[in-house]
Amino acid sequence: MNKLVSILCLVVLVASCSNKNVSTKQKQLATIDSIEKILYKKAATEAINIKDGDVAVHAYMAFVDSFPNDSLALNYLFKAGEVANAIKHHTDAITYFDRFVKFYPTHTKAPAALFLQAFICENNLSRLGQASTIYTQVINQYPKTQFAKDAEACINNLGKSPDELIKEFEEKNKKMNQ
């Protein structure tokens, strides 16, 4: 964490002292690049810690808010959702994924963003009714995707314990083998 904060401070210091022609966008991209190098290097061997994740999410969202029409904004918005979820800021993750779907409904990642909202509601927040509603949206809005098929399976298994799922699976196998 200290290394990440040190690099972030160094990037901010260099950016503030550098040539005035360096744009805010370039400064933000440099900051994100520095953060990601550390974050993803650590993620290869350990879970993302909350402080590092917060720094990354803040950097992503600062870029998204400053440059919403930039082609990189949609990727950073999605990454903000992923990182927020990884550091167990589930409500924030849902907000970022929801924003993604609202602003980029035809993007190839939109079905995943919508599905992840439902998945987080179901598995991390125990909001089964909300999860069911969002899974149904996935099916209705993106019917030809794998996420629609997965959403249907999730609805069919919503609220079931692992033991119940195993029992159902065993019964299906029994019937198929007869």
N, C-alpha and C positions, 0 to 999 in steps of 0.2 A: 504494500500500500504506500509506504514512504517513497518508494521509487516512482510510483505513478504520480503522486502529488508533486514530487520534485520535478519530474519531466513536465507536468502540466504547468507548474510555475515558471519553469525555464522557457517553455513555448510562449506563455503569455508575456514574459519579460522581453524576449527577443522580438516578439511581434510588436510590442508597444514601442520598442526602441528602433525598429527597423524603418526602412524607407517608407514614406507616407503613401507611396503608390501601391503598396501591398494592401489589397482589399480585405474587408471584413470576411468575405467568403473564403479567401485563401487562408486567412488566419484560422477560421473555424475548421477548414479541411485539414490543416496541419495539426491542429489540436486533436481532431478525431483520429487522424492517422497515428499519432503518438499514443493515444489512449488504446486504440485497437491493437497495436503491436504488443503492448504489455498485457492487455486483457486476454487476448487470444493465445498468447504464449503461456500464460498462467492456466487458462481454461483447458489446455491440453493435459495438464497433470493434476489439477485441483478444481474444485467448484469456484465459481466467481464469488468473491466476497462482496458484501453489501456496499461497502464504501467505494470500491472500484466500479461496481455496477452502477451506482448512483452517479458517479462522475461520467461514465459513458452515456447513460440515459440523458443526463443534463446536456452533454455536448451534442448528442443526436437531435434532441428536441430544440436546442438553440438554433441549429442549422435549419431544421424543418420550419420553425417559426419565422426565421429570417428570410428563407428562400423557398417558400412553399411550392413554387412552380418549377424549381430546378429538378432535373431528372434524378439527382441523388437523394432528394427529399423523401421520395417514397421508400427507397431502400433503408434510409436512416429511421424512418417512422416504424417500419417493420422490425428493424433491429432493436429499436427502443422497446417494442413490445416483447421481443424475445428475451432481452436482457432483464427487463423488469420482472418477467415471469421467472427467470432463472434465480433472481435474488428474492423471490417470494413477495414481490410487490404486485400481487395478482390483480388487484383492482386497477392499478395504473396500467398494467399490461392489457387488460380488457379495454380500457379507454384508448390506448394507442392503436390496438387492432381495430376497434370500432371506427376510429378516425380514418384509418387506412381504407376500410371498406367504403366509408362515406365519400372520401375524396378520390379513390382509385377503384371504383367498383368493377371495372372491366380488366384490371391488371391480372396477370396470371397468379399473383399471390393473394388476390382478394378472397378466393374460396378458403385458402389456408387461414387467413386472418379471421374470417368469420367462424370457421370450425374451431380455431384455437380459443376464441371467446367462449364458446359452448363448453369445450373441454376443460378450461380453467374453472368455469362456473360449476361444472359437475365434480371434478376431481380435487380441486383446491379450495373451493368456497362452499361446497355442499349445497349449491343453489340448483336443485334438480329441476324445478319448474322453469327457471330462466334458461337452464341448459337445454331443456326440451324445446322451448320456443326458438332458441337460436339454432339448434340442430335442424329444426323444421325450416328455418330460413335458408340454411345451407342447401337443403334438398330443393326448395322452391327456386332459389336464385341461381344455383349452379348445378342443375340436375344431371348434367352429362359428365360430371367430374367424379374422381375417386372419392373426394371429400363428401359428396352426396351419399355415396354407398356407405362410407364409414359413419356418416351421421345417422343413417337409417339403422345401422347395427348398434350404434350407441343408444339410440332411442329405445330399441328393443331390449337393451340390457340395463337401461337406466335404473339406478337404485338397487340393483341386485348385488348381493355379496359375492365374493370370489367362490365360496362354497356352492352357492346357487348356480353360478355359471358353470362350474365344473360338473355339477350334477346334471344340468341340462345337456352339456356337451357329451357326457357319458351316455345319456339316454338316446341322444341322436345317433351316436356311433353304434349303439346296440341295435337300434332299428335298421340302420343301414347295412349292418352285417348279418341280418337275419334273412 
